[in-house]
């Protein structure tokens, strides 16, 4: 062994020895190892939580998930054909740094806007699907979200297809001013026409569905499904608390609260979502377009 | 040409003597007969509705009620409707449709009420239902924003064939105060938000949201209520017969297109 190699070996050994020391100093747990449930505060291993479809094993809270994970667990493998993937928003009220914020989110989330729409199959039933992703600016509705949803409904109306919308949103996108408010009217108009054409619209409300989205297309499904324990409401909890100055009940604006008050048809767990959606399509006279492709849980 | 800034207009529409629908309705319409209740839960005084005639034409009038004093405001909840208010409005719109009677909505609200009971009774659903159903109503709908057009609570009476605004009226996705509070975590930056948000009548014409700006006297509507009321009346007398000439299919197609084309994006 050459002398310099010997030095290297010693150096490496020193390095190796230093490393565990460092580890011992910092007791910080790797960020992604654990999941702490925001509802019941139970801490579980992320790996197990993910195996459980990102549902809290302790309280059954159905956590927020990315559009990719949602697609994978909902539709028949390989059946997705995306609409309008390249659509991106302009800056209607010249809100400072809006373009920069959008650019950063596109990079981070791997999507151009807060919703993906497209054609898919679920257990062989063809449907137009929309999935909002709260990672992208809390999936607030601006021009692009409004336009994509409207086009999705128009496509479904023309091709006599059901629409399934997985809603999640903080509401209208303030940064787009009045233009965002008008998306509520635009999308609801498209829902109305799809309904007039006799087609089925299923809403699946996921965490959180609030504000201008609750006050438009999300509340207009022929069938409204909610995932367990998710937040659904019109006004924000803090706003209500500031208005009325009294404590709100714990289950306020939960899926269960809405069920009790008559605003959702059923609460459905993730593991039963595919079978529920396909049964609903079957019972509303849609036919399987081809042999069922293998998806996750059948 | 209105040279007031958005902040100055905000002060104008908040003036304690700013005329309300209680002032305007008797001047603009004849024989107003009020109708109450949503037939499901109750009657919401924040939204007043009924039938009247406009220059001899029977119309349905639906109006958000700002009080002129504290007692009136307590009764009408400062014009912040509950779900039953929106459901009453929808009931009266359906009634109007049945008899091919045009609908005139007078919008003046800070927004739909935010509270436990409102949530329990489905505030989101009530607003959503109105927006969707108004889109399909087979009779002309004109909405006029008199002061504040606050968010979804205003939109629930503003899916229409034509939207007019009094020249100092503001129409926005959220109040300037709410905007500052949410985006900057600082409600005191209200004035800055008002200027940034583009919420004046001229701005809304540019966005294709508003079709007509109705003049107010110099100094604002409160300096001459009758003058303002006559201007609203003149506009309605011009617009209503014009819209009533459209066949239903064209009317509904135009209404759909009016909202369909709003959005700013690139592909």
Interface residues (C-beta under 8 A of the other chain):
Chain A: X84 X86 X87 X88 X89 X90 X91 X92 X93 X95 X143 X144 X146 X147 X150 X172 X174 X175 X176 X177 X178 X179 X180 X181 X182 X183 X184 X185 X186 X188 X189 X190 X191 X192 X193 X196 X211 X212 X214 X215 X216 X217 X218 X219 X220 X233 X234 X235 X236 X239 X240 X243 X244 X248 X252 X253 X261 X262 X263
Chain B: X112 X113 X114 X115 X116 X118 X119 X120 X121 X122 X123 X124 X125 X127 X128 X129 X131 X132 X133 X135 X136 X151 X152 X155 X156 X159 X171 X172 X173 X174 X179 X182 X183 X196 X197 X198 X199 X203 X204 X207 X209 X256 X259 X260 X262 X263 X264 X265 X266 X267
